[in-house]
Amino acid sequence: MKKGLVRKFPIIIIPFMAMNIIAFLSCSNQQKRMSSEDVVNAHTTISDELEVPYVLAENYFVRNDFDETSLSTPKISSREEFDKIFGMATVMGDQGKPTPIDFTKQFAIAVISPADELAMKMKAVSLQKKEGHLLLRYKQDIGAKLSMKIQPFLLLVVDKKFDGQVAVEEEK
């Protein structure tokens, strides 16, 4: 009688184990089904702040005839306004073309420092949207003295679906 029970034991246990494995996998799959959009929505519900994606615009320069006091807002919404401030600095190679900006679908955010003889790099720390307003936090790294003056700037390209009034804040 014990031999019959031992022979039936694997037949009874194997289907039971298979059902437990299937149940475990279906529970763990339900947790993975939460999309990145759900995570963003959960994040914005708690803090009302949304990280805004952007592209760092490269291969541009600040025009020599631009007066930095004339930039009333960091937001640039049109090609005409942009061309008064920036010129294209195309260089050779695949990465040498200026970052394209389509002002029908995008806008630019510019932070321009006064011309100086110190080497300076400007870096975006974060771009967040809260209650319809955008806040760009950036950092400046100051380097050695140069033999010429340069005009450092930070230029971001943002999708118009994140449109809003823009403020900038330097982190020290």
Secondary structure, 3 states (H helix, E strand, C coil): CHHHHHHHHHHHHHHHHHHHHHHHHHHHHHHHCCCHHHHHHHHHHHHCCEECCCEECCCEEECCCCCHHHCCCCEECCHHHHHHHEEECCCCCHHHCCCCCCCCCEEEEEEECCCEEEEEEEEEEEEEEECCEEEEEEEEEEEEEEEEEECCEEEEEEEHHHCCEEEEEEEC
